[in-house]
Amino acid sequence: MGHQSVKQAARRPHSKRRRRCGWNGPSRHDDGRAQALDVLVALGERDAAVAAAELRAGEALLVMIRDGSLSIPQAVEWCGNALSVQEATRLRRLAEAAAGLQAAEPNVPAKVDDSADTAR
């Protein structure tokens, strides 16, 4: 997300709050409002940076799991246990969704549809 779009996204809820509370014109609180907007923009930038970092981590995990033929617990171990298996799974799914890949659980047997056998 570009810097301008982060600013615009941060301003949107702030503008809605101003309209809802009747803050239409200049007042003695304008400095506080400007500071509040700065806070919201900074938080939006942080959220965008975290999302980008998580996507990069998920992509790296995908390479480890698919190309390195590792299971998620093995990949976590290779990372020095800096993240949990649950977190690694979340990051991998995030990267798969971004890449448009079908999520596949390694080392989990596929569910067999035996409904045709029981219907007889």
FIMARTOR-513356 format. One record per residue (C-alpha): residue in three letters; x, y negated, z negated. Coordinates in steps of 0.1 Angstrom, whole numbers, plus 2048, in hexadecimal, padded with zeros to 3 digits. Each point is the difference from the previous one (the first is absolute). Layout:
N
alaXYZ;...
//
This chain:
120
met800800800;gly80E7DF80A;his8067E37E8;gln7E37EB80E;ser7E881D7FE;val80A8077DC;lys7F97DB7F8;gln7DE801812;ala7F68207EE;ala8097F17DF;arg7ED7E0807;arg7E081180A;pro7F580B7DD;his80D7DF7F1;ser7EB7EC819;lys7E18157F8;arg8057FA7DB;arg8037DA806;arg7E07FF813;arg7EE8167E7;cys80B7EA7E3;gly7F97E0812;trp8247F5804;asn7FC7EC820;gly8137E07FD;pro8217F47F1;ser8017FF7DA;arg8198007E3;his802826803;asp80F800823;asp8238077F4;gly7F381E7ED;arg7EE80D81F;ala81F7FC815;gln8138147E7;ala7E581A7FF;leu803803825;asp8268047FE;val7FA81C7E7;leu7E8812817;val8177FC81E;ala81D80E7EC;leu7EB81E7F5;gly7F5806823;glu8247FF80D;arg80A8197E4;asp7E381780A;ala80B7FF824;ala8248077F7;val7F681E7EA;ala7E980E81B;ala81D7FE81A;ala8188107E8;glu7E881C7F8;leu7FA806825;arg826803805;ala8038187E3;gly7E481580E;glu80F801822;ala82180C7F1;leu7EE81B7ED;leu7EF80B820;val822805810;met80D8137E2;ile7E18177FF;arg7FB806825;asp8227FE80F;gly81380C7E2;ser7E781C7F9;leu7FD7F67DC;ser7E18037EA;ile7F57E17ED;pro80E80C7DF;gln822807811;ala8007DD810;val7F87F17DE;glu81E8147F1;trp8167F381C;cys7F57DC7F6;gly80E8077DD;asn7DC8027F2;ala7FD7DB804;leu7DB806809;ser7E681A7F7;val7F281A817;gln7DF7EE7FE;glu8107DF80B;ala81481181C;thr7DF80F80C;arg7EF7DE800;leu81D7F0813;arg80181C81A;arg7DB7FD806;leu8037DA804;ala81B80581A;glu7EC81B812;ala7E17E9801;ala8157E380D;ala80E81781B;gly7DE80F808;leu80C8237F7;gln7EA81B7F2;ala8088067DC;ala80E8237FB;glu80780F7DE;pro821814803;asn8018207ED;val7DB8017FC;pro7EE81C812;ala7E57F6819;lys7DD8077F4;val7F281E812;asp7DC7FD80C;asp7F28227F8;ser7DB7F5803;ala7FD814820;asp8098207EC;thr7E77F97E5;ala7E47F7817;arg7FD82480D;
//
